[in-house]
């Protein structure tokens, strides 16, 4: 589906999915440049969000090591996945205020987060369920491919190969679902299902551009882990701002009324 006029606004019946525009494969790099511009123009909220996210990440790692079990790590990561959408929405609010020529204000950001709290929690719950199913699928691999206590390298490769394939499938699903759904929930008066279907539709219709976007995300995550999570102070806000600009370029959600915090 491509962008174009719809009869939703005239008839009062909104379409099931928002139209998407055809993207140049190099579009994600432009989103990244715009995101970096937002980092420079809003360095205070950027550092605030980044430091908070890194602190939560360190706390999750501490919980996992304190409990000393796989269950502890699973619980910590699940909780982080559940609250991550709220942090992302705050970043979208910062980019939107900058685009409107305003200085980012925390009160405006908080209002935006509060307005979409319900839908964001539904989205976060969906991601957490996917993560739990993902974790269960990985544990099932060890049942079908049992290994000795000290396996040889040759015995490990089937386990690693199948685990990577399973993880890739789940990662693609999460990527398609979350690429543009949260910015749409933030900007427009819509529901989680419509935003998710819109995101998946846009990803499927812009495969080359979205592969490049996925590579950008993987690179940013690698930098974050390579710096013992400290790189996430900048990388997470940068990706959040770039995601907002990607949504604006890709999705035509004009059939839906603007959210109250997005007006003006």
N, C-alpha and C positions, 0 to 999 in steps of 0.2 A: 504494500500500500504506500502510495506516495502522497505528498502534501497536495492539498487542493481544497476547494470549498466543500463544505458539508451542509446537510440540511438540519443538523442537530439543533443549532441555535434558533432556527426559524420555527421548527415544528415542536420544540420543547423536548424532543427525544434525543438523548446524547448517543453518539456511536459507541460501539463496544470497545473500540480501540482507537487511540489517537493516531493520525497519519504520521509517517516519518519521511524525512527528506533523504535523497540519495547523497551519500557522503563521498568525498574524495578520500582515497586510501590514506593520504597523509594528514587528514584532518586532526587526528589525535595529537599530533605534534603542535598544531596551532592551539589546541585546548591547553596543552602543557605550558606554552608561552604565556597565554592569558592567565593561567593559574599562577605562574611565577610572578607576573605583574601584580596580582592580588596579594601574594605573599609580601612583596616589597611595600605595597601601599597600606597593608593592614598587618604589620609585623607584630603588633602587640597581641591582638586576638589570635594570630597565628601561633605565636609562642605559647600562649595560654592553653590553647587546644592541644598543641603538640606535646607540651610537658605533661598535661593531664593524661593524655592517652598513653604516653610512655610510662607514667607512674602506675596506671592501671595494669599495664602489661607486666611491669616488674612485680606488682602485687600478685598477679595471676601465677607467675613463675614461682614466687615465694610460697604461695598456697600449695602448689603442686609438690614442691620439694618438702614442705612441712608435713603434708599428709603422707608423702612417700609412696604414692600409689597412682596407678593409671586413672582410677576413679577421681582422684583429686585434680589431676590435670584436666580431665574431661569436664568436671564441674566448673573449674575456673574458666576454661575456654568457652564453655556454653554460656556462662554469665556474661562474658565480654561480648560474645556474638549478639546476645540479647539487647545490650545497651548501646552497641555501636551505631545503630541507625540514628539515635538521638544526637550523637556527636556529629554525624555527617550532616544532619539537617542544620545544625548551628553553623557549619562552614558554608552551606549554600546561602544562608541568610547574610553572611558577611559579603560574599561575592555579589549578591543582589543589591545590597546597600551601596557598594562601590560603583556598580553599574548605573545606579540612579544618581550618582554624583554626591552621595552623602557619606559622611564619616561613619564607619561602623559603630553602632551603639549596642552594648550588651543587652539593654532592656528590649530592644527590637528583636534581637536574636532569641532571647528567652521567650518572648511572646510567640514567635514563629514555632519554636520547639513545642511549646505548650499546646498550640492550636492543633498540631498534627500528632499529638502524643498517642492517641488511640490507634491510628493507622500505623504509626511507626512501631508500636508494640506488637501489632499483628504481624507486621513484616519481620520484626526481630524474632518473634516466636516461630515463624515459618523457617527462617534461617537456622534457628536452633534445632528444629526438628530435622532439617536436612543434615545438619552437622551430626546429630545423634545417629541417624540412619547410616551416615558415612562411617562413623566410628564403629558401628555394629558390623557393617560390611567388611571393614578391615579386620575385625576380630574373627569373622567367619573364615577368612582366608587361612588363618593359622589352624583352623579345625580341619579344613580340607587338605592343607599342605603342612602337616606336622613336621617339626624339625627337632634335631637332637639338641641337647643343652649347649653344646659347643659346635655348631654346624660349620662345615667347610664352605669356602667361598662358592664352590660349584653348586652347593645345595641351596644357597641363598637366592640365586638369580631368578628362579621361577616365582618365589615369594615376592621379590622386589618388583618384578615385571608386572605381575597381576595386581599387586597393590598400587603401582603407579597408574595402571590403566583404570582401575576402579576410582582412584582419586581424581584422575583427569575428567572422568565422566561427571562426577559430582561437582568439580570445580567449574566445568562448562555450564552446568545447570545454574549454579549460584551466580556466575558471571552474567548470564543472559537475563536472569530474573532481576538482578540488582543494578544493571548498567544505567538505566534511566528512570527507574520506578520511584526512587525516593525524591529526586528533584521534582518530579511531576506531582507527587503527594504534597510537597512543600509549596509549590507555586499555585496549584489549581485545587478547586473544590471537587475532588474525585475520591474514589475508593481504592483500596489496596489491589483488588483483582484487576480493575481496569489499568492501573499503573503497571502492574506486573506483566499483563498481556501486551501492553504497549511496548514495554522494554524488550520482551522476547521477540516481538515482531520486528522492532528496529534493528536488533542484533542480527537476526536471520537475513534481513534485507541489505545489510551492510557488512558482509562477512570480512572482506579484506581490511576495511577500516577498523573493525572491532578486533581483528587479530592483532593489528598494530597497537591498539589500545591495551589489549591484554598483555602484550610484551612490555609496554610502558609500566603497567602495574607490577608485573613480575620483577622488572628491573628495580623499581622503587622498593619493593619488599626485600629483594636481595640486599640492597644497600642498607636497609634498616637492620636486617639480621647481621650483616657483615660488620656493623658498627655497634654490636651488642645492644640493639634497639634504640640507641641514641639518635640514629638517622631518622627515625620516625617522627622526631620533633618537627621536622620540616616536611618529610615525605608524605605523611598522612594529610596534613592541611593542603599541601600542593595537589595531591590527588583529589581531594574534596572540591577545591576550587575548579580544577580542570574538569571534573565530572559535571559541575554546574554549567560550564560553558559548552561542554559536549551536548548536554541535554537541550540547551537553548538552540544550538545549531541543528540538532537532529529531529526533535519532536515538535510537531505543530499541534499544540493543545488548546488552540484558540476557541474551540467549541465549548470548553468548560469554563465556568466563571473563575476569575482570579480569586485566590484566597485573600482574606481580609488583610493579612500582614503583607501581601504582595501588591496591594493597591497603592497608587500614589507614586 
